[in-house]
């Protein structure tokens, strides 16, 4: 009975092998990716140790441009936005983008030295997205080694501005303003680790900076005047009581608060930043309106409470980030290609929402996915970010098969 079960399992695995996965040159590339696992990990660590806070990605961009040239990519350049571009020509000019972001979610001056403890490697940005950058280099190298040719041209991109207030400015520029925008037809962002997780939904994101101003004064001598900090507290308190649905997942967060000059001074100014997200754009609109109404009411309450002082609070709300949401259908050609690739590798794919560089192409109705670079990781956006490289080669392998499964249907 056990032999029959194993025989059936083996047959099922054979059935999962698609014609693309059985091509000799593809098998060669898949073997190459696994065989060069240690070199890819070393490259990942090397990349991670080059500081690249958002808006300060220049040194890492120069490094990636050098790597693109070593791989023989054509017309390697750092574009006006700071993205690194390298072309692998296909039979036609229509272009498939494979991208990973350069920036890390930390301030200038962060210590990016990587350390190893047991099975884990530690370092800020080691997984997010140094793994993605190393994975796309490994992917290109494997394609070259195996002599793989594609119908579409493949554009490898190391882009700026994915994190925080970068507001996806690198991919936004590439797809909306660059001279190549009309050639680009599909897009994969390599971000995260798990190859079986396929992000086909772009979580809509709006971020606001709320700035409150008043006359200020001495905490004792001018007691009773309006306080921007107190007004901010009233607004944030209203936000904290907001009930949001679990499905579609909808969230809010006050991430930063700044203001004031001394403990014994009534602040002249206070500002805070709010992150609003939802898988449903209608829900995003609702919590945005709630925030704006909370600002109005919070200011009105502070001014009313301190009316005898004849002083007033003024408020300014500014959108500092606006990431479009949307969905690439699971039944579209690109997700179907990813499903076939997952089957060939023995994965069960899991489709999900997130906020990544793919938000921009998804918002433009362009087929797009965000896929993992392999391995396992945790504590992203933390100084204690970690990465475990066990089986990490499966990330670039999954990328290769997805690209080729899609490309094979175009001929």
Buried (B, 14 or more C-beta within 10 A) or exposed (E): EEEEEEEEEEEEEEEBEBEBBEBEBBEBBBBBBBEBBEEBBEBBBBBBBBBBBBBBBBEBBEBBBEBBEEBEBEEBEBBEBBBBBBBBBBEBEBBBBBBBBBBBBBEEEBEBEBEEEEEBBBBBBBBBBBBBBBBBBBBBBBBBBBEBEBBBBBBBBBBBBBBBEBBBBBBBBBBEEBEBEEBBBBBBBBBBBBBBBBBBBBBBBBBBBBBBBBBBBEBEEBEBBBBBBBBBBBBBEBBEEEEBEEEBBBEBEBEEBEBBEEEEEBBBBBBBBBBBBBBBBEBBBBBBEBBBEBBEEBBBBBBEBBEEBEBBBEBEBEEBBEBBBBEBEBEBBBBBBBBBBBBBBEBEBEBBBBBBBBBBBBBBEBBBBBBBBBBBBEBBEEEEBBBBBEBBBBBBBBBBBBBBBBBBEBE
